[in-house]
Amino acid sequence: MMYTSTRDRSVTASAAQAITQGISNEGGLFVPEQLPQFTKDELAAMVSQSYIDRAVTVLSRFLTDFTADEVRDCAQSAYGSGRFLAPEVAPVHSLKDGVHVLELWHGPTCAFKDMALQILPHLMRVSASKTSDGKEIVILVATSGDTGKAALEGFRDAPHTRILVFYPENGVSPMQKLQMTTQEGGNVGVCAIRGNFDDAQSGVKTIFTDPTMRTVLAEQGMMFSSANSINWGRLVPQIVYYFSAYCDLVAAGSIAMGDPVNVAVPTGNFGNILAAYYAREMGLPVARLICASNCNNVLTDFLRTGTYDRRRAFHTTISPSMDILISSNLERLLYHLSGCDAELVAGLMKELNETGSYTVPAALMEKLRSLFAAGWCDDEQTMQAIRTTYEQQGYLCDTHTAVAVSVCEQYRAETGDNTPIVLASTADPYKFSASVLRALGAERDDEDEFDKVDRLHALTGAPVPPSLAVLKGKQPRFTQVCDRDTMEQTVRALLAVK
Ligand SMILES: *Cc1c(COP(=O)(O)O)cnc(C)c1O
């Protein structure tokens, strides 16, 4: 299995190269040249497997330059070392009316990012041993809240690795901020930026693709890589849990093998839902992909009209990890749906960069329309979804998951399509206690973050994740703030290179 770039088909890379490099030199994203196919029998054989075995089954089809032992060792280290508190790793909780919540937040940082970022350091270690000539890898991360902490936890004290994280100063929840600023480890750095997630992400991309920086790093025996979902090593582990959820539903008798399901995903950078698209293309019986957004609804408009237009107000919402106007992974989808037309993709991305907008050709739009449904909801509707799901079904969900719940209700009301839904649940509610309490009508403003956690627990009985509880009283270690324009200097200073 070889990989190429979304912007230049003459690029070829092995999985190990794609994972260590993170992004292709001309700015394109690595994509597999073809997708492995799973027959119904192969799928049926996965039903009785553990999560780790399912991961090995899927990953080994993509990581063909890894040995079987290497793939198993990576999966075992990530999902079998006790860092996921649910024995199933990614359990499915079935609600009424055929909505099945796929809980992706039982890892160490309580967000779905752990599903990929617990294994990425291992994939990177093995990849580097094949490709990087002993260079030290410097991971640069832009985060809308959850990736930063998950990457810090995954890479802390990993040998031959350093990690630097940039987050929007006012764009993350208090718990998310505390998780990052108190991070331990000898190879980590965290800096806030004055700006939003898109500023952080474009800053990181600029530093990555700057040839001067690359040379400066090389002179120090270092190279950059990415832990954002532009890295193929982030996406491929996410494909696994869609296979796993389907198998769990078959095992539970909720569906029969071969029955279609819809998949609904609260979406920001388009990584999670793209993984569901890949699973579908690999033979998983997925009918439609339901893309749920908050009021930063650039994807809803795009999937309905074919015009991507980021020239609009940026809103700070109660689902901050979805406050994004430039969804990087859409580029990969455009590549696949255009029949691997790298020239078209390069042109569209250039247009987006220069004018802030692009429109896809009609044929591509038709394919988008047949695969995807899209919807959005505002903060009020998000809170309403939290409240009704809790009151009517006794199930507490976070503010991101609730966006998908709300959009699924709209989707079913509008279309009458009652196909069972696998709904990706992306964070633990305690990461957003203030908003969840407000949704339940139990808001108070005279208490600190941990009082809120305690009260939410008293109110609902939902277990408080130990990794959040231990942050109480911890002093922040990283308090630096920089501008979009001084990110490069900050990186140089943190790495002690000129
Ligand atoms: C990152 C994140 C999302 C968005 O996922 P994408 O893969 O960027 O679309 C949604 N919810 C939560 C809680 C997240 O951390």
The ligand as a MOL file (V3000), in Angstrom:
LIG
                    3D

  0  0  0     0  0            999 V3000
M  V30 BEGIN CTAB
M  V30 COUNTS 15 15 0 0 0
M  V30 BEGIN ATOM
M  V30 1 C -11.8660 17.3310 17.7760 0
M  V30 2 C -13.2460 17.2150 18.2850 0
M  V30 3 C -14.3470 17.2330 17.4140 0
M  V30 4 C -14.1900 17.4370 15.9340 0
M  V30 5 O -13.5670 16.3310 15.3100 0
M  V30 6 P -12.9350 16.4850 13.8480 0
M  V30 7 O -12.2540 15.1970 13.5940 0
M  V30 8 O -11.9600 17.6290 13.9620 0
M  V30 9 O -14.0360 16.7750 12.9140 0
M  V30 10 C -15.6140 17.0530 17.9460 0
M  V30 11 N -15.7840 16.9050 19.2720 0
M  V30 12 C -14.7560 16.8940 20.1490 0
M  V30 13 C -15.0350 16.7490 21.5980 0
M  V30 14 C -13.4550 17.0410 19.6810 0
M  V30 15 O -12.4390 17.0140 20.5570 0
M  V30 END ATOM
M  V30 BEGIN BOND
M  V30 1 1 1 2
M  V30 2 1 2 3
M  V30 3 2 2 14
M  V30 4 1 3 4
M  V30 5 2 3 10
M  V30 6 1 4 5
M  V30 7 1 5 6
M  V30 8 2 6 7
M  V30 9 1 6 8
M  V30 10 1 6 9
M  V30 11 1 10 11
M  V30 12 2 11 12
M  V30 13 1 12 13
M  V30 14 1 12 14
M  V30 15 1 14 15
M  V30 END BOND
M  V30 END CTAB
M  END
